Amino acid sequence: MAVTRPPRKSAAKPANRRLSPKPTANRAERAAERRGAIIEAAMDEFIARGFAATRLDDVAKRAGVAKGTIYLHFKDKESMFEELIRTAIVPLVVRLSSSPPPPGASVRDMVEGFAENFIKEVATTRRGDIVRLIVAEGPRFPAVADFYYREVVTRGLAGMRALIELGIARGEIKQKNLARFPQILVAPALIAVIWQSLFSRHAPLDAIEMFRVHLDLIFGERSTT
């Protein structure tokens, strides 16, 4: 008599079996990586050659991609440079301008904290090279300068003007017309950026100490007692 074997049960699939990544997710990640590599290469090329002399062929070569790949992300060199400003400088300015003041901080403390962070994170870094490039080539490329003004300068000046008005209201700042010219308050930061590239090898500049002296002229010298 033939023995009837019970049907073999298939092994149960584990409930927590990991699903393979979706191809679309992989493509998005690879695209983001390529875009990041292009931005990094663009920064290197812009800093080394300047805006006018930078070629998309050189950016593509440095990034390790085909030139056509650049056009999948950016329509031209100008839009690439704008993205560089948007990713490297705008978040920093927004963060510094919108950071909540420490409890009990004076307006001078807040301005000094902003300046110290700006000098450390811009004047002595590659971000400073971007600012210097804007200063040097902005007159020849007004669209790039206009973009920098809208995205960076207006935010920075608005933050400084708000601090000045607060300082006037608290009686910390006597010169009320300073609110009309917030550029005066941040002038040493721009000087530090320019000095760093042009003259620091001849005369190193203590930009933070210079800024403190500048604030003494606006707020009065700090009491030593």
Backbone hydrogen bonds, N-H to C=O, Kabsch-Sander energy under -0.5 kcal/mol:
donor,donor_aa,acceptor,acceptor_aa,energy
4,T,2,A,-0.5
5,R,3,V,-0.7
17,R,14,P,-1.5
25,A,22,K,-0.5
26,N,22,K,-2.0
27,R,23,P,-2.5
28,A,24,T,-2.2
29,E,25,A,-2.3
30,R,26,N,-2.6
31,A,27,R,-2.5
32,A,28,A,-2.3
33,E,29,E,-2.3
34,R,30,R,-2.5
35,R,31,A,-2.5
36,G,32,A,-2.4
37,A,33,E,-2.4
38,I,34,R,-2.4
39,I,35,R,-2.4
40,E,36,G,-2.3
41,A,37,A,-2.4
42,A,38,I,-2.7
43,M,39,I,-2.2
44,D,40,E,-1.9
45,E,41,A,-2.4
46,F,42,A,-3.1
47,I,43,M,-2.4
48,A,44,D,-2.1
49,R,45,E,-3.0
50,G,45,E,-0.5
50,G,46,F,-2.2
54,T,50,G,-1.0
54,T,51,F,-0.5
59,V,55,R,-1.8
60,A,56,L,-2.7
61,K,57,D,-2.3
62,R,58,D,-2.4
63,A,59,V,-2.3
64,G,60,A,-1.2
65,V,60,A,-2.3
69,T,66,A,-1.2
70,I,66,A,-0.8
70,I,67,K,-0.8
71,Y,67,K,-0.9
72,L,69,T,-1.1
73,H,69,T,-0.5
73,H,70,I,-1.7
74,F,70,I,-2.9
80,M,76,D,-1.5
81,F,77,K,-2.2
82,E,78,E,-2.3
83,E,79,S,-1.9
84,L,80,M,-1.7
85,I,81,F,-2.1
86,R,82,E,-2.6
87,T,83,E,-2.1
88,A,84,L,-2.4
89,I,85,I,-2.0
90,V,85,I,-2.2
93,V,89,I,-2.3
94,V,90,V,-2.6
95,R,91,P,-2.4
96,L,92,L,-2.8
97,S,93,V,-2.4
98,S,94,V,-1.8
99,S,95,R,-0.9
105,A,102,P,-2.1
110,M,106,S,-1.9
111,V,107,V,-2.7
112,E,108,R,-2.9
113,G,109,D,-2.3
114,F,110,M,-2.2
115,A,111,V,-2.7
116,E,112,E,-2.6
117,N,113,G,-2.1
118,F,114,F,-2.5
119,I,115,A,-2.8
120,K,116,E,-2.2
121,E,117,N,-2.5
122,V,118,F,-1.8
123,A,118,F,-1.0
124,T,119,I,-1.3
125,T,122,V,-1.8
128,G,122,V,-1.3
128,G,125,T,-0.9
129,D,125,T,-0.7
130,I,126,R,-1.3
131,V,127,R,-1.9
132,R,128,G,-2.6
133,L,129,D,-1.9
134,I,130,I,-2.1
135,V,131,V,-2.3
136,A,132,R,-2.4
137,E,133,L,-2.9
138,G,134,I,-2.2
140,R,137,E,-0.9
141,F,137,E,-1.2
141,F,138,G,-0.6
144,V,141,F,-0.9
145,A,141,F,-1.8
146,D,142,P,-2.9
147,F,143,A,-2.0
148,Y,144,V,-2.2
149,Y,145,A,-2.4
150,R,146,D,-2.4
151,E,147,F,-2.7
152,V,148,Y,-2.5
153,V,148,Y,-1.7
154,T,149,Y,-2.7
156,G,152,V,-2.5
157,L,153,V,-2.9
158,A,154,T,-2.0
159,G,155,R,-2.0
160,M,156,G,-2.2
161,R,157,L,-2.9
162,A,158,A,-2.0
163,L,159,G,-1.7
164,I,160,M,-2.5
165,E,161,R,-2.6
166,L,162,A,-1.9
167,G,163,L,-2.5
168,I,164,I,-2.5
169,A,165,E,-2.3
170,R,166,L,-2.1
171,G,167,G,-0.6
171,G,168,I,-0.8
172,E,167,G,-2.2
173,I,167,G,-1.5
174,K,172,E,-0.5
174,K,218,I,-0.5
176,K,174,K,-1.2
178,L,175,Q,-1.4
179,A,176,K,-1.4
180,R,177,N,-1.5
181,F,177,N,-0.6
181,F,178,L,-1.0
184,I,181,F,-1.9
185,L,181,F,-0.5
185,L,182,P,-0.6
186,V,182,P,-1.2
187,A,183,Q,-0.9
187,A,184,I,-0.5
189,A,186,V,-1.0
190,L,186,V,-1.3
191,I,187,A,-2.3
192,A,188,P,-2.4
193,V,189,A,-1.7
194,I,190,L,-2.2
195,W,191,I,-3.1
196,Q,192,A,-2.1
197,S,193,V,-0.9
197,S,194,I,-0.5
198,L,194,I,-1.8
199,F,195,W,-2.2
200,S,195,W,-1.4
202,H,199,F,-1.4
203,A,199,F,-2.9
207,A,205,L,-1.5
210,M,206,D,-2.3
211,F,207,A,-2.1
212,R,208,I,-1.9
213,V,209,E,-2.0
214,H,210,M,-2.2
215,L,211,F,-2.3
216,D,212,R,-1.7
217,L,213,V,-1.3
218,I,214,H,-0.9
219,F,215,L,-3.6
220,G,215,L,-0.6
220,G,216,D,-1.6
